[in-house]
């Protein structure tokens, strides 16, 4: 940390205010202020939930992102094999349109198989929207195609958004 020019606290929007303050204070103590380092925060900004059938169609140019109100009152089942699946579930939860959000987490870099799909299909009896990451959808395309034939599968489309000190980070790049 003493040699860092920029430190970005990611998913800062998912942290409690006091927790974030404490973390920022600790970071400041670890940094060499003669280097004039920048401490910034970021979040994953949701751009939309793309229906899988749109991505799987032969002409997926001009995909429009579905508005969140059409999902209001449904159950979201977040299915992902990423490093921090809880953060994905929290991002989906923050959309604030679901009756509830459940998480079915797999190990990082997990390649989904027919057994996984079978387990996920147990949720079909509920008014469920299965939400996965772009990374998981791309990594396990066959399994995801099979899943999309059976349930309402949505791909969480996000972009990194710098929050606090965004301009200073951009100046340093």
Sine and cosine of phi, psi and omega as CSV:
sin_phi,cos_phi,sin_psi,cos_psi,sin_omega,cos_omega
0.00,0.00,-0.47,0.88,-0.05,-1.00
-0.90,0.44,-0.40,0.92,-0.01,-1.00
-0.98,-0.21,0.05,1.00,-0.06,-1.00
-0.96,0.30,0.68,-0.74,0.12,-0.99
-1.00,-0.08,-0.54,0.84,0.00,-1.00
-0.65,-0.76,0.72,-0.70,0.13,-0.99
-0.81,-0.59,0.79,-0.61,0.01,-1.00
-0.91,-0.42,0.85,-0.53,0.08,-1.00
-1.00,0.01,0.96,-0.29,-0.07,-1.00
-1.00,0.07,0.47,-0.88,-0.05,-1.00
0.88,0.48,0.50,0.86,0.00,-1.00
-0.86,0.51,-0.52,0.86,-0.01,-1.00
-0.93,0.37,-0.27,0.96,0.00,-1.00
-1.00,-0.07,-0.06,1.00,-0.02,-1.00
-1.00,-0.08,0.49,-0.87,0.13,-0.99
-0.91,0.41,0.57,-0.82,-0.05,-1.00
-0.82,0.57,-0.70,0.72,0.01,-1.00
-0.93,0.38,-0.63,0.77,0.02,-1.00
-0.88,0.47,-0.69,0.73,0.02,-1.00
-0.91,0.42,-0.68,0.73,0.03,-1.00
-0.85,0.52,-0.71,0.71,0.00,-1.00
-0.89,0.45,-0.69,0.72,0.01,-1.00
-0.88,0.47,-0.70,0.71,0.00,-1.00
-0.88,0.47,-0.65,0.76,0.02,-1.00
-0.89,0.45,-0.69,0.72,0.03,-1.00
-0.89,0.46,-0.68,0.74,0.02,-1.00
-0.88,0.48,-0.69,0.72,0.00,-1.00
-0.86,0.51,-0.60,0.80,-0.01,-1.00
-0.94,0.34,-0.44,0.90,-0.05,-1.00
-1.00,0.04,-0.20,0.98,-0.12,-0.99
-0.99,-0.11,0.45,-0.89,0.05,-1.00
-1.00,-0.01,0.96,-0.29,-0.12,-0.99
-0.97,0.25,-0.16,0.99,0.10,-0.99
-0.93,0.37,-0.40,0.92,0.02,-1.00
-0.99,0.12,-0.10,0.99,-0.06,-1.00
0.81,0.58,0.83,0.56,-0.03,-1.00
-0.94,0.33,0.38,-0.92,0.03,-1.00
-0.92,-0.39,0.76,-0.65,0.15,-0.99
-0.95,-0.32,0.82,-0.57,-0.03,-1.00
-0.79,-0.61,0.19,-0.98,0.09,-1.00
-0.81,-0.58,0.37,-0.93,0.02,-1.00
-0.55,-0.83,0.21,-0.98,0.08,-1.00
-0.55,-0.84,0.25,-0.97,0.16,-0.99
-1.00,-0.04,0.93,-0.38,0.00,-1.00
-1.00,0.05,0.84,-0.55,-0.01,-1.00
-0.97,0.24,0.83,-0.56,0.05,-1.00
-1.00,-0.07,-0.33,0.95,0.04,-1.00
0.41,-0.91,0.05,-1.00,0.08,-1.00
-0.88,-0.48,0.97,-0.26,-0.09,-1.00
-1.00,0.09,0.82,-0.57,0.09,-1.00
-0.87,0.49,0.74,-0.67,-0.07,-1.00
-0.85,0.53,-0.58,0.81,-0.04,-1.00
-0.89,0.46,-0.46,0.89,0.06,-1.00
-0.95,0.33,-0.60,0.80,0.03,-1.00
-0.95,0.30,-0.49,0.87,-0.06,-1.00
-1.00,0.08,-0.23,0.97,-0.02,-1.00
-0.95,0.31,0.37,-0.93,-0.05,-1.00
-0.93,0.36,-0.46,0.89,0.02,-1.00
-0.89,-0.46,1.00,0.02,-0.02,-1.00
-0.97,-0.24,0.29,0.96,0.09,-1.00
-0.92,0.38,0.54,-0.84,0.06,-1.00
0.93,0.36,0.52,0.86,0.05,-1.00
-0.88,0.48,0.78,-0.63,0.10,-0.99
-0.98,-0.20,0.65,-0.76,-0.04,-1.00
-0.98,0.18,0.76,-0.64,-0.05,-1.00
-0.92,0.39,0.63,-0.77,0.01,-1.00
-0.96,0.29,0.51,-0.86,-0.06,-1.00
-0.92,0.38,-0.53,0.85,-0.05,-1.00
-0.83,0.56,-0.49,0.87,0.00,-1.00
-0.93,0.37,-0.21,0.98,-0.02,-1.00
-0.98,-0.18,-0.07,1.00,-0.08,-1.00
-0.83,0.55,0.72,-0.69,0.08,-1.00
1.00,0.09,0.05,1.00,0.01,-1.00
-0.99,-0.16,0.27,-0.96,0.06,-1.00
-1.00,0.02,0.74,-0.67,0.09,-1.00
-0.98,-0.21,0.82,-0.57,0.12,-0.99
-0.95,-0.31,0.95,-0.30,0.00,-1.00
-1.00,0.07,0.85,-0.52,-0.03,-1.00
-0.86,-0.51,0.91,-0.41,-0.02,-1.00
-0.41,-0.91,0.46,-0.89,0.09,-1.00
-0.83,-0.56,0.94,0.34,-0.01,-1.00
-0.84,-0.54,0.15,-0.99,-0.08,-1.00
-0.87,0.49,-0.59,0.81,-0.02,-1.00
-0.74,-0.67,0.98,0.21,-0.06,-1.00
-0.89,0.46,-0.49,0.87,0.02,-1.00
-0.88,0.48,-0.59,0.81,0.00,-1.00
-0.93,0.38,-0.57,0.82,0.05,-1.00
-0.90,0.44,-0.71,0.71,0.01,-1.00
-0.88,0.47,-0.64,0.77,0.01,-1.00
-0.92,0.40,-0.62,0.78,0.04,-1.00
-0.89,0.46,-0.70,0.72,0.02,-1.00
-0.90,0.43,-0.67,0.75,0.02,-1.00
-0.86,0.50,-0.63,0.78,-0.04,-1.00
-0.92,0.40,-0.23,0.97,0.07,-1.00
-0.91,0.41,-0.37,0.93,0.14,-0.99
0.83,0.56,0.65,0.76,0.04,-1.00
-0.82,-0.57,-0.04,1.00,-0.13,-0.99
-0.99,-0.10,0.46,-0.89,0.15,-0.99
-0.96,0.30,-0.55,0.83,0.12,-0.99
-0.23,-0.97,0.34,-0.94,0.01,-1.00
-0.83,-0.55,0.79,-0.61,0.07,-1.00
-0.90,-0.43,0.46,-0.89,0.00,-1.00
-0.84,-0.54,0.79,-0.62,0.16,-0.99
-0.90,-0.44,0.99,-0.14,-0.11,-0.99
-1.00,-0.08,0.60,-0.80,0.06,-1.00
-0.83,-0.55,0.29,-0.96,0.03,-1.00
-0.88,0.48,0.43,-0.90,0.04,-1.00
-0.82,0.57,0.65,-0.76,0.01,-1.00
0.92,0.38,0.38,0.92,-0.03,-1.00
-0.92,0.40,0.72,-0.69,0.11,-0.99
-0.99,-0.11,0.93,-0.38,-0.05,-1.00
-0.92,0.39,0.60,-0.80,-0.02,-1.00
-0.77,-0.64,-0.02,-1.00,-0.06,-1.00
-0.89,0.45,-0.55,0.84,0.05,-1.00
-0.90,0.44,-0.66,0.75,0.04,-1.00
-0.89,0.45,-0.69,0.72,-0.01,-1.00
-0.88,0.47,-0.68,0.74,0.03,-1.00
-0.85,0.53,-0.70,0.71,0.02,-1.00
-0.89,0.45,-0.65,0.76,-0.01,-1.00
-0.92,0.40,-0.58,0.81,-0.03,-1.00
-0.92,0.39,-0.26,0.96,0.08,-1.00
-0.88,0.48,-0.31,0.95,-0.01,-1.00
-1.00,0.06,-0.03,1.00,-0.09,-1.00
-0.86,0.52,-0.47,0.88,-0.07,-1.00
-0.93,0.37,-0.31,0.95,0.02,-1.00
-0.99,-0.11,0.31,-0.95,0.06,-1.00
-0.97,0.22,0.98,0.18,-0.19,-0.98
-0.96,-0.29,0.60,-0.80,0.20,-0.98
-0.90,-0.43,0.87,-0.49,0.04,-1.00
-1.00,0.04,0.81,-0.58,-0.04,-1.00
-0.90,-0.43,0.77,-0.64,0.05,-1.00
-0.74,-0.68,0.19,-0.98,0.00,-1.00
-1.00,0.06,0.33,-0.94,0.09,-1.00
-0.86,0.51,-0.63,0.77,-0.01,-1.00
-0.88,0.48,-0.73,0.68,0.00,-1.00
-0.92,0.39,-0.63,0.77,0.00,-1.00
-0.88,0.47,-0.70,0.72,-0.02,-1.00
-0.95,0.33,-0.62,0.78,-0.07,-1.00
-0.94,0.35,-0.53,0.85,-0.07,-1.00
-0.82,-0.58,0.82,0.57,-0.16,-0.99
-0.87,0.50,-0.66,0.75,0.00,-1.00
-0.89,0.45,-0.74,0.68,0.01,-1.00
-0.89,0.45,-0.64,0.76,-0.01,-1.00
-0.93,0.37,-0.59,0.80,0.08,-1.00
-0.88,0.48,-0.69,0.72,0.02,-1.00
-0.89,0.45,-0.65,0.76,0.02,-1.00
-0.91,0.42,-0.65,0.76,-0.02,-1.00
-0.90,0.43,-0.42,0.91,0.05,-1.00
-0.95,0.31,-0.34,0.94,-0.12,-0.99
-0.95,-0.32,-0.47,0.88,-0.07,-1.00
-0.69,-0.72,0.20,-0.98,0.10,-1.00
-0.98,0.20,0.99,-0.14,-0.04,-1.00
-0.98,-0.18,0.79,-0.62,0.02,-1.00
-0.85,-0.53,0.59,-0.81,0.03,-1.00
-0.97,-0.25,0.84,-0.55,0.00,-1.00
-0.97,0.25,0.93,-0.38,-0.01,-1.00
-0.98,-0.18,0.87,-0.49,-0.05,-1.00
-0.76,-0.65,0.35,-0.94,0.13,-0.99
-0.74,-0.67,0.54,-0.84,0.10,-0.99
-0.94,0.33,0.77,-0.64,0.04,-1.00
-0.82,-0.57,0.86,-0.50,0.09,-1.00
-0.97,0.24,0.65,-0.76,-0.02,-1.00
-0.93,-0.36,-0.99,-0.12,-0.02,-1.00
-0.92,0.40,0.77,-0.64,0.01,-1.00
0.91,0.41,0.47,0.88,-0.01,-1.00
-0.85,0.53,-0.71,0.71,-0.03,-1.00
-0.90,0.44,-0.63,0.78,0.01,-1.00
-0.91,0.41,-0.60,0.80,0.04,-1.00
-0.90,0.44,-0.71,0.70,-0.01,-1.00
-0.88,0.47,-0.59,0.81,0.04,-1.00
-0.90,0.44,-0.54,0.84,-0.05,-1.00
-0.99,0.15,-0.24,0.97,-0.07,-1.00
-0.99,0.12,0.00,0.00,0.00,0.00
